[in-house]
């Protein structure tokens, strides 16, 4: 399951339900898009920041926060689960993780709606669409409820 900071737990709950029904382990992965992977001369693969002089994001802190929030939602659910932080292009990283772990399915959530999300999708495209074009595993997209504005009716 691909996860992002602040993602509604509905995605984790659906992925947990699926993992339980398939009797498989749920692997939750956050992809740090501000870094890339490179193979070192000794064969090790290391993550490097795309912009070393850029803003120093606290990737470890972000990952720890996501893992803690997932733990609150998944611990005690009866499923086995783990968390990984990956680097690079989200669709490629999730596809490679799925391949290396022989995943049954890849689960992702939709983005929150709004101008910023629509603009971002125009620029980078949908991770789910990229996943379906780059690998052979099924992709489950969990829709997030659109934000609705509740208007208070007068006289009620």
C-alpha positions as CSV (number, residue, x, y, z in Angstrom):
1,X,0.0,0.0,0.0
2,X,1.3,3.4,-0.9
3,X,0.9,6.0,1.9
4,X,1.4,9.7,2.1
5,X,1.5,12.1,5.1
6,X,-2.0,13.0,6.2
7,X,-3.7,10.3,4.1
8,X,-7.1,9.3,5.5
9,X,-7.0,6.0,7.3
10,X,-9.8,4.7,5.1
11,X,-7.1,3.6,2.6
12,X,-5.2,1.6,5.4
13,X,-8.5,0.1,6.6
14,X,-9.4,-1.1,3.0
15,X,-5.9,-2.5,2.5
16,X,-6.0,-4.3,5.8
17,X,-9.4,-5.8,5.0
18,X,-7.9,-7.0,1.7
19,X,-4.7,-8.4,3.3
20,X,-6.9,-10.2,5.9
21,X,-9.1,-11.8,3.2
22,X,-6.1,-12.8,1.1
23,X,-4.2,-14.0,4.3
24,X,-1.1,-12.0,3.3
25,X,1.1,-9.4,5.0
26,X,0.4,-5.8,4.4
27,X,3.4,-3.8,3.4
28,X,2.9,0.0,3.7
29,X,5.3,2.2,1.8
30,X,6.0,5.9,1.8
31,X,7.9,7.2,-1.2
32,X,10.2,10.2,-0.6
33,X,10.0,12.1,-3.9
34,X,12.7,14.5,-2.8
35,X,15.4,11.8,-3.2
36,X,16.6,9.3,-5.7
37,X,18.4,6.0,-5.5
38,X,21.9,5.3,-6.9
39,X,24.0,2.2,-6.9
40,X,27.4,2.8,-5.3
41,X,30.6,1.2,-6.6
42,X,30.5,-1.4,-3.8
43,X,27.0,-2.5,-4.9
44,X,25.1,-0.7,-2.1
45,X,22.0,1.3,-3.1
46,X,21.7,4.6,-1.3
47,X,19.2,7.5,-1.4
48,X,20.5,10.9,-2.3
49,X,18.6,14.2,-2.2
50,X,17.7,15.6,-5.6
51,X,18.7,19.1,-4.4
52,X,21.4,18.9,-1.7
53,X,21.1,22.6,-1.1
54,X,17.3,22.5,-0.9
55,X,15.1,22.6,2.1
56,X,16.2,19.9,4.6
57,X,13.0,17.9,5.0
58,X,12.8,15.7,8.0
59,X,12.2,12.5,6.0
60,X,12.9,10.3,9.1
61,X,10.4,12.3,11.1
62,X,7.8,12.2,8.4
63,X,8.3,8.4,8.0
64,X,8.1,7.9,11.8
65,X,4.9,9.9,12.0
66,X,3.3,7.9,9.2
67,X,4.4,4.6,10.8
68,X,3.0,5.7,14.2
69,X,-0.3,6.7,12.7
70,X,-0.5,3.4,10.8
71,X,0.3,1.5,14.0
72,X,-2.6,3.1,15.7
73,X,-4.9,2.0,12.9
74,X,-3.5,-1.5,12.2
75,X,-2.1,-2.8,15.5
76,X,-4.6,-5.2,17.0
77,X,-6.3,-5.7,13.6
78,X,-5.0,-9.3,13.4
79,X,-3.0,-8.7,10.2
80,X,0.8,-8.8,9.8
81,X,2.1,-5.5,8.5
82,X,5.3,-3.6,8.0
83,X,6.4,-0.1,6.9
84,X,9.1,0.9,4.4
85,X,10.4,4.3,3.2
86,X,11.4,4.3,-0.5
87,X,12.9,7.0,-2.8
88,X,12.3,8.3,-6.2
89,X,9.3,8.1,-8.5
90,X,6.3,6.8,-6.5
91,X,4.9,4.5,-9.3
92,X,8.3,3.1,-10.1
93,X,9.3,2.6,-6.4
94,X,5.9,0.9,-5.5
95,X,6.1,-1.3,-8.6
96,X,9.6,-2.4,-7.7
97,X,8.6,-3.1,-4.1
98,X,5.6,-5.1,-5.4
99,X,7.9,-7.1,-7.7
100,X,10.6,-7.8,-5.1
101,X,8.0,-9.0,-2.5
102,X,5.7,-10.8,-5.0
103,X,2.8,-8.6,-3.9
104,X,-0.7,-9.8,-4.8
105,X,-2.1,-6.3,-5.4
106,X,-1.0,-2.7,-5.0
107,X,-3.3,-0.4,-3.0
108,X,-3.3,3.4,-3.4
109,X,-5.7,6.1,-2.4
110,X,-7.0,8.9,-4.6
111,X,-5.8,12.4,-4.0
112,X,-7.8,15.0,-2.1
113,X,-9.8,17.1,-4.5
114,X,-9.2,20.7,-5.0
115,X,-7.3,23.0,-7.4
116,X,-3.9,22.1,-5.9
117,X,-4.5,18.4,-6.4
118,X,-5.8,18.9,-9.9
119,X,-2.8,21.0,-10.9
120,X,-0.4,18.5,-9.3
121,X,-2.1,15.7,-11.2
122,X,-1.7,17.6,-14.5
123,X,2.0,18.0,-13.8
124,X,3.0,14.5,-12.5
125,X,0.0,12.4,-13.4
126,X,-1.8,9.8,-11.4
127,X,0.3,7.3,-9.5
128,X,-2.4,4.7,-10.0
129,X,-2.4,5.2,-13.8
130,X,1.4,5.1,-13.9
131,X,1.3,1.8,-11.9
132,X,-1.2,0.2,-14.3
133,X,1.1,1.0,-17.2
134,X,4.4,0.0,-15.7
135,X,3.8,-3.4,-14.1
136,X,1.5,-6.4,-14.3
137,X,-0.1,-6.6,-10.8
138,X,-3.6,-5.5,-10.1
139,X,-3.9,-1.9,-8.7
140,X,-6.7,-1.2,-6.2
141,X,-7.5,2.5,-6.0
142,X,-9.4,3.4,-2.8
143,X,-11.5,6.5,-3.4
144,X,-11.5,9.2,-0.8
145,X,-14.7,10.9,0.1
146,X,-14.9,14.3,-1.6
147,X,-15.1,17.3,0.7
148,X,-18.7,18.4,1.0
149,X,-19.7,21.7,2.5
150,X,-22.7,21.5,4.8
151,X,-25.0,24.4,4.5
152,X,-27.0,25.2,7.5
153,X,-30.6,25.6,6.5
154,X,-32.5,28.5,8.1
155,X,-35.5,27.8,10.2
156,X,-34.5,24.2,11.1
